[in-house]
């Protein structure tokens, strides 16, 4: 079963946060396609941070956000990947030289450390530049795909 680290985007619907163009059932679709799901612990932080911001604006339910985090943590079908392993931290620091968003660097490094595929809708993550080349030097078979590309649609 291919291991796929999913970006934060796909976890947000669990907290009641819709993402334009991203099906709320993306996680189920990835799992149904036969992929093993992984998520960086940094993505859980991002869900909480985004949820807290929206809750403070009255646009999200704080209890749903908290329940979503607890549910994701308890979900054994999603392997949680630490961003604080030696390999991941070193790679994230290196990637920071190529990409200004360090949270993205941590998530990308988590993906490269734990699997061969990172799924994201983030157009801000370059797919064919020095950032990807830096990852490929460490993990030659690594790929960054959109949900549509992963599912072949």
N, C-alpha and C positions, 0 to 999 in steps of 0.2 A: 504494500500500500504506500503510494508516494506521500511523503511528508510535505505539508504546505504551511508556512507561517502566514497568518492572515494579519492584515493591517488593522488598525484601530477602527477604521471606517465600518468594518463588518460586525464589530461588537457594539457599536453605538445604538442600533435598534433595540437591543435588549434593555437599554436604559430609557427607551421611549424617545430616542433622538433619531429622527428620520434624516437620511442623507439622500439628497436628490440624485436620481439615477442609479441608486443601489437598492436592490430588493431587500426587504426586511428579513427574508428567509435565506440570505446568502450563505450563512453558516451551514444550514441544512442542505442546501444545494451542493456545496463543496463536499460535505460528508457523504451525501447520496451518490456523488460521482466517484466515490471510492478513495478519497484522499484522507490522510490522517491530519487532523487539525492541530496546529500549534499557535500560541499567542505569546508575545513578549509581555513580561510583567510591566513594562513601560506603557504598553497599550492599555492596561487596566488603569494605570495612573491617568492616562489621557482621557479615558471615558469618565473617570471621576472628576477630573479638572473641567472638562467641557460641560458635564452635567451640573457641577456646582455653579459654573458661570450662568448657565441657562436657568437654573433654579433661583439664583439671586435676582434674575430679571423676571421671575414669575412665569417662565416659559417651559419649565420642566418640574416634575414631581420628585422632591428629594428622596422620598421613601422608595420610589421605583428605581432611582439611580443606585441607592444603597443595596436594594434587593438584587439588581442586575450584577453588581460587582460580586456579591456573595454567591450568586448563582453561577457565574463564570468561574469563580474560584473552586466551587464544589463540583463543577462539571468535569468528570474524569475523561470525557471524550475530547477535551481540549487540553493538550499538554501545555503547561506554562513553562516558558523559557526565561531564565534569569538573564538580565542585562549586565549582571555583575560578575560574570566569570572572567577569568584572566584574559582568555582569547577574545571574548566579546568586547571587553573594555578597550583592549589594545586596538582592535579593528575599528571601533567607533571613534577613537581618538584619531586614527589615521584618516578615516572617512571625513572627519570634520574639515580637513584641508580641502575637500572637494565639494562640500555641501554645507550651507549655512545653518540648517536646522539640525541641531544636535540630537533632538528627540528622534528624528528620522534616522540619523546615523546609528543610534542605539538600536532601533528596531531593525534596520537593515543588517547590522552586525549580528544581532540575535538570530535573524533568519539565516544568514550565511554560516553561522556557527552550528545551527541545529538541523538544517535541511537544505534542499537544493532549489526550492521555489518560494518566492515571496509574492503574495498577491496583494495588489493595491490599486486604487483608483486615483491616487495622488499624482497629478500631472507635474507636480513640482519635484518629484523624484526623477532625475534624468535616467534614461534607460540605455543610452549609448554614448556615454562620455567618460571622462576621467574617473568619476565615481564608480561606475560599473567596472571599468578596467581595474581599479584598485581591488574590488571585490573578487573579480575573476582571477587575479594573481594568486589569491589565497584559495579560491573555490572555483575552479575552471568550469564546472557544469552548472553554476548558479544561474537562475533565470528570474527576472522580474516580469510578472504577468498581470493583466487585468482579470477580473472575474470572467468576463466574456471569453478571453483567450484561454484561460484555464479550463473552462467548461466546453470549449470548442463551439461556441455559438457566435 
